[in-house]
Amino acid sequence: MKISQDIRRTHGGSPQEAEEGMTQKSQEFAAGGNRVYLPIAD
């Protein structure tokens, strides 16, 4: 909880900003193939 509060305080605490950030990260995740574990690059 404290870490989440610190992040909100530092990087924007409004619910709208949080929703926009989550949407952006969701799009980045989808663009990366929706994979949690990516293959190791040689």
Buried (B, 14 or more C-beta within 10 A) or exposed (E): EEEEEEEBEEEEEEEEEBEEEEEEEEEEEEEEEEEEEEEEEE
